[in-house]
Amino acid sequence: MDDASNKAIPRWPWFVFLARAMGCLLCNSLSHLFACHSKRWNVFFWRLDYAGISLMIVCSFFAPIYYAFSCNPYSRYLYLTSISLLGILVIITLLAPALSTPRFLSFRASLFLAMGFSGVIPAAHVVVLFWGHPHMVLALRYELVMGVLYAVEASFYMSRTPERWKPGAFDIVGHSHQIFHAFVVSGALVHSAATLLVMDWRRGLPNCFIRKFLEIHADLNENFGEMLWRDNKYATIEDALNALWLETVSIIYHLASLNNLMYTYRLSK
């Protein structure tokens, strides 16, 4: 691929995900390191940890949604705004000191799962739009694997397995929280692979304006060709004039579509 096509793909959504993933792990490391200082700092750092997890989930949506719906600005704005608002509400909820206690452990895990599985709606939309594209199908399979990893992670987190079976035996190695973090990192790596696939697919496409114009042009030519094949008679001047008239209508429609696409393209910039 040429350099021009590479420069046409914004990189900031990918960097947002990477920065937030590293920030989430940093918050978690600080929480494990300093939460034992005192009761007051314990509450503060665990709330910080929950906020970091929420932000990571939100930011993980940015790159795939941005690239998958790069030519559908209204859908892109709708999905990104929705997950951002949901993330803000979850963070506000989790910052309440009362919800940081072990009593609400299952509730916190359920909130994280709800945020993660809210991606089913844009994923279904992607399936409808790009079912015939191998890169997108493979990326969706990766995202499905990520969802399974996060669901298994949450089950360990909520059930306190395996230490519930033999208390004290897994305090150093094999604790559910360690298993939880192993699945978190695995899910993030799988999501990174899916995002890179979507970026590579998007990089190989023409820009949105040219792509949409070519699609409309192909559809019109196909319909026009079917009409001529179905009629299949040019014996009279009237038939020739009808064909000329239809071609004129096709050109006018092209021009109107071109004007509409230019407006849409300006909105997507």
C-alpha positions as CSV (number, residue, x, y, z in Angstrom):
1,M,0.0,0.0,0.0
2,D,1.2,3.5,-0.7
3,D,2.1,6.1,1.9
4,A,-0.9,8.2,0.9
5,S,-3.4,5.6,1.9
6,N,-1.6,5.0,5.2
7,K,-1.8,8.7,6.0
8,A,-5.5,8.8,5.3
9,I,-6.2,6.6,8.3
10,P,-6.4,8.6,11.6
11,R,-4.4,6.8,14.3
12,W,-5.8,8.6,17.4
13,P,-8.5,6.0,18.1
14,W,-5.9,3.3,18.3
15,F,-3.7,5.4,20.6
16,V,-6.7,6.2,22.8
17,F,-7.2,2.4,23.4
18,L,-3.5,1.8,24.0
19,A,-3.2,4.7,26.4
20,R,-6.3,3.8,28.4
21,A,-5.3,0.1,28.6
22,M,-1.9,1.1,30.0
23,G,-3.6,3.6,32.3
24,C,-6.0,0.9,33.6
25,L,-3.1,-1.4,34.4
26,L,-1.3,1.5,36.1
27,C,-4.3,2.3,38.3
28,N,-4.6,-1.4,39.2
29,S,-0.9,-1.6,40.1
30,L,-1.2,1.5,42.3
31,S,-4.3,0.1,44.0
32,H,-2.6,-3.2,44.8
33,L,0.5,-1.4,46.0
34,F,-1.0,1.3,48.2
35,A,-4.5,0.1,49.2
36,C,-3.1,-1.5,52.3
37,H,-1.9,1.9,53.7
38,S,-5.1,2.7,55.6
39,K,-8.8,2.3,55.5
40,R,-9.3,5.7,53.9
41,W,-6.7,5.1,51.2
42,N,-8.0,1.6,50.7
43,V,-11.4,2.9,49.6
44,F,-9.8,5.6,47.5
45,F,-7.5,3.3,45.5
46,W,-10.1,0.6,44.9
47,R,-12.5,3.2,43.5
48,L,-9.6,4.4,41.3
49,D,-9.2,0.9,40.1
50,Y,-12.9,0.5,39.2
51,A,-12.8,3.9,37.4
52,G,-9.7,2.7,35.4
53,I,-11.5,-0.5,34.3
54,S,-14.6,1.5,33.2
55,L,-12.5,3.9,31.2
56,M,-10.6,1.0,29.5
57,I,-13.9,-0.6,28.5
58,V,-15.2,2.7,27.0
59,C,-12.0,3.4,25.2
60,S,-11.8,-0.1,23.8
61,F,-14.9,0.8,21.7
62,F,-13.4,3.8,20.1
63,A,-11.0,2.3,17.6
64,P,-13.2,-0.5,16.1
65,I,-16.3,1.7,15.9
66,Y,-14.4,4.6,14.4
67,Y,-12.8,2.5,11.7
68,A,-15.8,0.3,11.0
69,F,-18.2,3.2,10.7
70,S,-15.7,5.7,9.2
71,C,-18.1,6.2,6.2
72,N,-21.2,6.2,8.4
73,P,-20.7,9.3,10.5
74,Y,-24.2,9.3,12.1
75,S,-23.9,5.7,13.3
76,R,-20.3,6.4,14.5
77,Y,-21.4,9.4,16.6
78,L,-24.4,7.5,18.0
79,Y,-22.4,4.5,19.2
80,L,-19.5,6.4,20.5
81,T,-21.7,8.9,22.4
82,S,-23.8,6.1,23.8
83,I,-20.9,4.1,25.2
84,S,-19.3,7.3,26.5
85,L,-22.4,8.3,28.4
86,L,-22.9,4.8,29.7
87,G,-19.2,4.8,30.9
88,I,-19.7,8.1,32.7
89,L,-22.8,6.8,34.5
90,V,-21.0,3.6,35.6
91,I,-18.0,5.6,36.9
92,I,-20.2,7.9,38.9
93,T,-22.0,4.9,40.3
94,L,-18.8,3.1,41.2
95,L,-17.2,6.1,42.9
96,A,-19.9,5.9,45.6
97,P,-18.0,4.6,48.7
98,A,-20.8,2.3,49.6
99,L,-20.5,0.4,46.3
100,S,-16.8,-0.3,46.9
101,T,-17.5,-2.8,49.6
102,P,-17.3,-6.6,49.1
103,R,-21.1,-6.8,49.5
104,F,-21.5,-5.2,46.0
105,L,-18.9,-7.3,44.2
106,S,-21.4,-9.0,42.0
107,F,-23.1,-5.7,41.2
108,R,-19.8,-4.2,40.1
109,A,-19.0,-7.2,37.9
110,S,-22.4,-7.0,36.4
111,L,-21.9,-3.3,35.5
112,F,-18.6,-4.1,33.7
113,L,-20.3,-7.0,31.8
114,A,-23.2,-4.8,30.8
115,M,-20.8,-2.2,29.4
116,G,-18.8,-4.8,27.5
117,F,-21.8,-6.6,26.0
118,S,-23.4,-3.3,24.9
119,G,-21.0,-3.7,21.9
120,V,-23.4,-6.4,20.6
121,I,-25.5,-3.7,18.9
122,P,-22.7,-2.1,16.8
123,A,-21.3,-5.6,16.1
124,A,-24.6,-6.7,14.7
125,H,-24.7,-3.5,12.6
126,V,-21.2,-4.3,11.3
127,V,-22.4,-7.8,10.3
128,V,-25.2,-6.3,8.3
129,L,-23.0,-3.8,6.5
130,F,-19.8,-5.9,5.9
131,W,-20.8,-9.5,6.0
132,G,-18.9,-10.2,2.7
133,H,-15.6,-8.7,3.9
134,P,-13.2,-11.4,5.3
135,H,-11.3,-8.9,7.4
136,M,-14.4,-7.8,9.2
137,V,-15.7,-11.3,9.7
138,L,-12.4,-12.4,11.2
139,A,-12.3,-9.3,13.4
140,L,-15.8,-10.1,14.7
141,R,-14.6,-13.6,15.6
142,Y,-11.7,-12.1,17.6
143,E,-14.2,-9.8,19.4
144,L,-16.4,-12.8,20.2
145,V,-13.3,-14.6,21.7
146,M,-12.7,-11.4,23.8
147,G,-16.2,-11.4,25.0
148,V,-15.9,-15.1,26.1
149,L,-12.6,-14.3,27.9
150,Y,-14.2,-11.4,29.8
151,A,-17.2,-13.4,30.7
152,V,-15.0,-16.2,32.2
153,E,-12.9,-13.6,34.0
154,A,-16.1,-12.1,35.6
155,S,-17.2,-15.6,36.7
156,F,-13.9,-16.1,38.5
157,Y,-14.2,-12.6,40.0
158,M,-17.7,-13.1,41.3
159,S,-17.5,-16.7,42.5
160,R,-14.1,-16.4,44.2
161,T,-13.0,-19.6,42.7
162,P,-10.7,-21.5,43.6
163,E,-10.0,-20.0,47.1
164,R,-13.6,-20.6,48.2
165,W,-12.9,-24.3,48.0
166,K,-9.7,-24.2,50.1
167,P,-9.2,-20.9,52.0
168,G,-5.6,-19.9,52.4
169,A,-4.2,-22.4,49.8
170,F,-4.2,-19.9,47.0
171,D,-3.2,-16.7,48.7
172,I,0.1,-16.5,46.9
173,V,-0.5,-18.4,43.6
174,G,-3.7,-19.3,41.9
175,H,-6.0,-16.7,43.5
176,S,-9.1,-15.8,41.6
177,H,-7.9,-12.2,41.3
178,Q,-4.7,-13.4,39.6
179,I,-6.8,-15.5,37.2
180,F,-9.0,-12.4,36.7
181,H,-6.0,-10.3,35.6
182,A,-4.7,-13.0,33.3
183,F,-8.0,-13.0,31.4
184,V,-8.0,-9.2,31.4
185,V,-4.7,-9.0,29.6
186,S,-5.6,-11.9,27.3
187,G,-8.9,-10.1,26.3
188,A,-7.0,-6.8,25.7
189,L,-4.5,-8.6,23.4
190,V,-7.3,-10.3,21.4
191,H,-9.1,-7.0,21.1
192,S,-5.9,-5.4,19.9
193,A,-5.6,-8.0,17.1
194,A,-9.2,-7.4,16.1
195,T,-8.6,-3.6,16.0
196,L,-5.5,-4.0,13.8
197,L,-7.5,-6.2,11.4
198,V,-10.2,-3.5,11.1
199,M,-7.5,-0.8,10.6
200,D,-5.8,-2.8,7.9
201,W,-9.2,-3.4,6.1
202,R,-10.0,0.3,6.3
203,R,-6.6,1.3,5.0
204,G,-7.1,-0.7,1.9
205,L,-10.4,1.0,1.0
206,P,-10.8,4.2,-1.1
207,N,-11.9,7.3,0.9
208,C,-15.6,7.4,1.8
209,F,-16.6,9.8,-0.9
210,I,-15.1,7.8,-3.8
211,R,-16.3,4.5,-2.4
212,K,-19.9,5.6,-2.1
213,F,-19.9,7.2,-5.5
214,L,-18.6,4.0,-7.1
215,E,-21.2,1.9,-5.3
216,I,-24.0,4.2,-6.6
217,H,-22.5,4.2,-10.1
218,A,-22.3,0.4,-10.1
219,D,-25.9,0.0,-8.9
220,L,-27.2,2.4,-11.5
221,N,-25.3,0.8,-14.4
222,E,-26.5,-2.6,-13.3
223,N,-30.2,-1.5,-13.2
224,F,-29.8,0.3,-16.6
225,G,-28.2,-2.8,-18.1
226,E,-31.0,-5.0,-16.8
227,M,-33.6,-2.7,-18.3
228,L,-31.9,-2.8,-21.8
229,W,-31.5,-6.6,-21.6
230,R,-35.2,-7.0,-20.6
231,D,-36.5,-4.8,-23.4
232,N,-33.9,-6.0,-26.0
233,K,-35.3,-3.9,-28.9
234,Y,-33.8,-1.0,-30.7
235,A,-35.7,-1.3,-34.0
236,T,-37.4,2.1,-33.8
237,I,-36.3,5.7,-33.0
238,E,-38.7,5.7,-30.1
239,D,-36.7,2.9,-28.4
240,A,-33.5,4.7,-29.0
241,L,-34.9,7.9,-27.5
242,N,-36.2,6.0,-24.5
243,A,-32.7,4.6,-23.9
244,L,-31.2,8.1,-24.3
245,W,-33.8,9.5,-21.8
246,L,-33.0,6.9,-19.2
247,E,-29.3,7.5,-19.5
248,T,-29.9,11.3,-19.1
249,V,-31.9,10.5,-15.9
250,S,-29.0,8.4,-14.7
251,I,-26.6,11.3,-15.2
252,I,-28.9,13.7,-13.3
253,Y,-29.2,11.2,-10.5
254,H,-25.4,10.8,-10.4
255,L,-25.0,14.6,-10.1
256,A,-27.6,14.8,-7.3
257,S,-25.9,11.9,-5.4
258,L,-22.6,13.6,-5.9
259,N,-23.8,16.8,-4.3
260,N,-25.3,14.8,-1.4
261,L,-22.1,12.8,-0.9
262,M,-20.0,15.9,-0.8
263,Y,-22.1,17.2,2.0
264,T,-21.9,13.9,3.9
265,Y,-18.2,13.8,3.4
266,R,-17.7,17.2,4.9
267,L,-19.7,16.1,7.9
268,S,-17.5,13.0,8.4
269,K,-14.2,15.0,8.3
